[in-house]
Amino acid sequence: YYDFLYNVSFTSQSSRGEGEARSFLITARNGRADALYYYNEETGDYYMAQLREASLVLPALLEDLVPNGGQFAFENSTLADTLAPYMMLLPQPPLCPVYTGANPLDDWDTADQEALLEALDFNPRASAVYEAVDGTVIQEGSDTLRIQKNGKITFHAAESGQARFQALSAREKDLQIKAEEILDGVTAGHLGEGTMFCQSIETQEDGSVALVFCYLLNGTQVQLWEEGWSARFLFEGSDCTAFSVCLREYTLTERSQQALPERQAAAAAVAMGQTGKELQLCYLDNGTTPEIAADWTVRERT
């Protein structure tokens, strides 16, 4: 049972075999993924796809796994009516490592700024650089880059002319590749233990496409500041017109903290009127507390 944490597009051979989903069942033969299954309870549609032989090799450690007592919420007589049916439950609440979070820009120097400009193809000799209340502004032509003191780096492209950042095409896959390329340049050497993943790709009402990225710590999503996301890119066609990246550098501590037992977390969700919702472990980072621990949050169904 594989949870991608976010919706991914899929296509099967049937006439109704296109859609988006977050969770799939994968079967394997001889250490290799064999088939993928998906069932849509709302529509009653059932999809199955044979996987190409070399498409996915499962980790060798799976061969040594033994049953750990995990079950879906619908299998638990106590929690079946209070949680989302396919939420996975373990016999003991997860024990999660604790991290510290810091703003890399607190130690930002001239070399870091020059490396950022080089990664984003800004020419220091052709750029106007000035200090603002919230940080440093670099302008080249009508393209504007802001390095804000709170750790956020933003870019706004000129309204006309050749785009500075252009994907190979307007296909979602190519947009994601270009966004990740830009993201690698902005975050290089500044993430610590954190990693980034693409959480969503959505077409806006005006036809532009927004890509949202989030941090992961030890495979667990980080809820960052009020926005929740760590980076957001906006494309018009194949041109990147704007982006915002929230830089955070995470360091693993020697401490661990156990999450609240699911039964207590479910009771709290019910008290807030969230019966039947899925609980998800998240690291909560408001940008001010030195240590960051994981706890349950209510996740909207996707």
C-alpha positions as CSV (number, residue, x, y, z in Angstrom):
1,Y,0.0,0.0,0.0
2,Y,1.8,3.1,-1.2
3,D,0.9,6.7,-0.2
4,F,2.5,9.3,-2.4
5,L,1.5,12.1,0.1
6,Y,0.0,14.0,-2.9
7,N,-2.1,13.3,-5.9
8,V,-0.3,11.9,-9.0
9,S,-1.7,11.6,-12.5
10,F,-2.1,8.1,-14.0
11,T,-3.3,6.5,-17.2
12,S,-4.5,3.0,-17.7
13,Q,-5.4,1.1,-20.9
14,S,-9.2,1.3,-20.2
15,S,-11.3,4.1,-21.7
16,R,-11.9,5.5,-18.2
17,G,-8.3,5.0,-17.1
18,E,-7.2,8.6,-16.5
19,G,-7.3,10.4,-13.3
20,E,-5.5,11.4,-10.1
21,A,-4.9,9.6,-6.9
22,R,-2.7,9.5,-3.9
23,S,-2.7,5.9,-2.7
24,F,-2.2,2.7,-4.7
25,L,-1.8,-1.0,-4.0
26,I,1.3,-2.5,-5.5
27,T,2.0,-6.2,-5.8
28,A,5.4,-7.8,-6.5
29,R,7.0,-10.9,-7.9
30,N,10.6,-11.9,-7.3
31,G,11.5,-8.5,-5.8
32,R,10.1,-6.4,-8.7
33,A,6.8,-4.5,-8.8
34,D,4.3,-6.5,-10.8
35,A,1.0,-4.7,-10.9
36,L,-0.6,-1.5,-9.6
37,Y,-4.2,-1.2,-8.4
38,Y,-6.5,1.7,-7.6
39,Y,-10.2,1.8,-6.6
40,N,-12.3,4.9,-6.6
41,E,-15.1,4.4,-4.0
42,E,-17.0,7.5,-5.2
43,T,-17.4,6.4,-8.8
44,G,-17.0,2.6,-8.4
45,D,-14.2,2.6,-11.0
46,Y,-11.5,0.0,-10.6
47,Y,-8.1,0.3,-12.3
48,M,-5.3,-2.3,-12.7
49,A,-2.1,-1.9,-14.6
50,Q,0.7,-4.3,-15.3
51,L,4.1,-2.6,-14.7
52,R,7.0,-3.0,-17.1
53,E,9.6,-5.4,-15.8
54,A,12.2,-2.7,-15.2
55,S,9.9,0.0,-14.0
56,L,10.3,-0.5,-10.2
57,V,12.7,-2.6,-8.2
58,L,11.6,-2.9,-4.6
59,P,14.2,-2.4,-1.9
60,A,15.9,-5.6,-0.8
61,L,14.9,-4.8,2.8
62,L,11.3,-5.7,1.9
63,E,12.3,-9.4,1.8
64,D,13.1,-9.3,5.5
65,L,10.0,-7.5,6.7
66,V,7.7,-9.2,9.2
67,P,4.1,-8.3,10.1
68,N,4.1,-5.2,12.3
69,G,0.4,-5.2,13.4
70,G,-0.5,-2.3,11.1
71,Q,-4.2,-2.0,10.0
72,F,-6.5,0.3,8.3
73,A,-8.9,2.4,10.4
74,F,-11.9,0.6,9.0
75,E,-10.5,-2.7,10.5
76,N,-10.3,-1.1,13.9
77,S,-13.7,-1.4,15.7
78,T,-12.9,1.5,18.0
79,L,-11.8,4.0,15.4
80,A,-13.7,2.9,12.3
81,D,-16.4,5.5,12.7
82,T,-14.1,8.4,13.6
83,L,-11.3,8.3,11.1
84,A,-10.9,8.1,7.4
85,P,-11.3,4.3,6.5
86,Y,-7.9,3.9,4.8
87,M,-5.8,5.7,7.3
88,M,-3.0,3.3,8.4
89,L,-2.7,2.6,12.1
90,L,0.2,1.0,14.0
91,P,0.1,-0.7,17.4
92,Q,2.2,2.1,18.9
93,P,2.2,5.8,18.1
94,P,5.0,6.8,15.9
95,L,8.3,7.8,17.6
96,C,9.7,10.7,15.5
97,P,13.1,12.4,15.7
98,V,13.2,16.1,16.8
99,Y,14.9,18.7,14.6
100,T,16.0,22.2,14.9
101,G,15.2,24.8,12.2
102,A,17.1,27.9,11.3
103,N,17.0,30.7,8.7
104,P,20.1,30.2,6.5
105,L,20.0,33.9,5.6
106,D,21.0,34.8,9.2
107,D,24.6,33.7,8.1
108,W,24.3,34.9,4.5
109,D,27.4,36.5,3.1
110,T,28.6,38.0,-0.2
111,A,29.7,34.6,-1.5
112,D,26.2,33.1,-0.9
113,Q,24.6,36.0,-2.7
114,E,26.9,35.7,-5.6
115,A,26.3,32.0,-5.8
116,L,22.6,32.6,-5.9
117,L,22.8,35.1,-8.7
118,E,25.0,32.8,-10.7
119,A,22.6,29.9,-10.2
120,L,19.7,32.1,-11.4
121,D,21.7,33.6,-14.4
122,F,21.7,37.1,-13.0
123,N,24.6,39.2,-14.2
124,P,26.0,41.2,-11.2
125,R,27.5,43.8,-13.5
126,A,24.2,44.4,-15.2
127,S,22.0,44.2,-12.1
128,A,21.0,47.0,-9.8
129,V,21.3,46.0,-6.1
130,Y,19.8,48.0,-3.3
131,E,18.7,47.4,0.3
132,A,15.0,47.5,1.3
133,V,13.3,47.3,4.7
134,D,12.8,43.5,4.3
135,G,16.1,42.6,2.7
136,T,18.0,42.9,-0.6
137,V,16.5,43.6,-4.0
138,I,18.3,42.7,-7.3
139,Q,16.9,44.0,-10.5
140,E,18.1,43.1,-14.0
141,G,16.0,44.7,-16.7
142,S,12.4,44.2,-15.5
143,D,13.2,40.9,-13.6
144,T,13.2,41.3,-9.9
145,L,14.8,39.0,-7.3
146,R,14.3,39.7,-3.5
147,I,16.3,38.1,-0.8
148,Q,14.2,38.7,2.3
149,K,15.6,38.7,5.9
150,N,12.9,36.2,7.0
151,G,14.4,33.5,4.7
152,K,12.1,33.9,1.7
153,I,13.5,34.4,-1.8
154,T,11.1,35.7,-4.4
155,F,11.3,36.3,-8.2
156,H,9.0,38.2,-10.5
157,A,9.6,38.2,-14.3
158,A,9.3,41.0,-16.7
159,E,5.8,41.2,-18.3
160,S,7.2,41.0,-21.8
161,G,10.4,39.9,-23.6
162,Q,12.4,36.7,-23.4
163,A,11.7,34.6,-20.3
164,R,14.7,34.0,-18.0
165,F,13.4,30.6,-17.0
166,Q,11.7,28.5,-19.7
167,A,10.7,24.9,-19.6
168,L,11.0,22.6,-22.6
169,S,7.2,22.6,-23.0
170,A,4.0,23.5,-21.1
171,R,3.5,19.9,-20.1
172,E,3.3,19.3,-16.4
173,K,6.3,17.0,-16.4
174,D,8.5,19.6,-18.1
175,L,7.2,22.4,-15.8
176,Q,8.1,20.3,-12.8
177,I,11.6,19.6,-14.2
178,K,12.3,23.3,-14.7
179,A,10.9,24.2,-11.2
180,E,13.1,21.6,-9.6
181,E,16.1,22.9,-11.5
182,I,15.5,26.4,-10.2
183,L,14.8,25.1,-6.7
184,D,18.1,23.2,-6.7
185,G,20.0,26.4,-7.5
186,V,18.2,28.4,-4.8
187,T,18.5,25.8,-2.0
188,A,22.0,24.3,-2.8
189,G,23.8,23.7,0.5
190,H,21.1,25.3,2.7
191,L,18.6,22.6,3.5
192,G,20.5,20.5,6.1
193,E,18.5,17.3,6.8
194,G,15.5,18.6,4.8
195,T,14.4,17.5,1.3
196,M,11.8,19.0,-1.1
197,F,9.0,17.2,-2.9
198,C,6.3,18.5,-5.3
199,Q,3.0,18.5,-3.5
200,S,0.7,19.7,-6.2
201,I,0.4,21.0,-9.8
202,E,-2.8,22.9,-10.5
203,T,-4.1,25.0,-13.4
204,Q,-5.4,28.4,-12.2
205,E,-8.5,30.2,-13.4
206,D,-6.5,32.4,-15.7
207,G,-4.8,29.4,-17.3
208,S,-1.5,29.7,-15.5
209,V,-0.1,26.6,-13.7
210,A,1.0,26.7,-10.0
211,L,3.5,24.1,-8.6
212,V,3.7,23.8,-4.9
213,F,6.6,22.1,-3.0
214,C,6.9,21.1,0.7
215,Y,9.8,20.1,2.9
216,L,10.1,16.5,4.2
217,L,11.9,15.5,7.3
218,N,12.5,11.8,7.8
219,G,9.8,11.2,5.2
220,T,7.3,13.4,7.1
221,Q,5.8,16.6,5.7
222,V,6.7,20.0,7.2
223,Q,3.8,22.5,7.8
224,L,5.8,25.7,7.3
225,W,4.6,29.0,8.6
226,E,1.0,30.0,7.7
227,E,1.3,29.0,4.0
228,G,2.2,25.4,4.8
229,W,4.3,25.1,1.6
230,S,8.0,25.7,1.2
231,A,8.1,26.8,-2.4
232,R,5.6,27.9,-5.1
233,F,6.2,28.4,-8.8
234,L,3.9,30.1,-11.4
235,F,4.1,29.3,-15.1
236,E,2.4,30.9,-18.1
237,G,2.8,28.4,-20.9
238,S,6.4,27.2,-20.5
239,D,7.6,30.5,-19.0
240,C,8.2,30.8,-15.2
241,T,6.7,34.2,-14.3
242,A,7.2,34.1,-10.5
243,F,8.4,32.0,-7.6
244,S,8.8,32.1,-3.9
245,V,11.1,29.8,-1.9
246,C,11.1,29.7,1.9
247,L,14.6,28.7,3.0
248,R,14.9,26.6,6.2
249,E,17.9,24.6,7.3
250,Y,17.1,21.6,9.5
251,T,19.4,19.7,11.8
252,L,18.7,16.4,13.5
253,T,18.9,16.4,17.3
254,E,19.5,13.4,19.6
255,R,16.0,13.6,20.9
256,S,12.8,11.8,19.8
257,Q,9.2,12.5,20.7
258,Q,6.3,10.1,20.5
259,A,3.1,11.4,18.8
260,L,-0.2,11.4,20.6
261,P,-1.9,8.0,20.5
262,E,-4.3,7.8,17.5
263,R,-7.3,7.3,19.8
264,Q,-6.7,10.5,21.6
265,A,-5.9,12.4,18.4
266,A,-9.1,11.1,16.8
267,A,-11.1,12.2,19.9
268,A,-9.6,15.7,19.5
269,A,-10.5,15.7,15.8
270,V,-14.1,14.7,16.6
271,A,-14.3,17.5,19.2
272,M,-13.4,19.9,16.5
273,G,-16.1,18.6,14.2
274,Q,-13.7,16.7,12.0
275,T,-15.2,13.2,12.2
276,G,-14.2,10.8,9.5
277,K,-11.1,12.8,8.5
278,E,-7.6,11.5,8.0
279,L,-4.9,12.3,10.5
280,Q,-1.5,13.0,9.1
281,L,1.8,13.4,10.9
282,C,3.4,16.8,10.2
283,Y,6.4,18.7,11.6
284,L,5.1,22.1,12.6
285,D,7.5,24.9,11.9
286,N,6.3,28.4,12.6
287,G,9.8,29.9,12.0
288,T,10.3,31.0,15.6
289,T,10.6,28.0,17.9
290,P,14.1,26.4,17.9
291,E,13.0,22.8,18.0
292,I,10.5,21.2,15.6
293,A,8.6,18.1,16.6
294,A,6.0,16.0,14.7
295,D,2.3,15.8,15.7
296,W,-1.1,14.9,14.2
297,T,-2.9,17.3,11.9
298,V,-6.2,16.9,10.2
299,R,-5.8,16.4,6.5
300,E,-8.4,17.3,3.9
301,R,-9.3,14.5,1.5
302,T,-7.6,14.6,-1.8
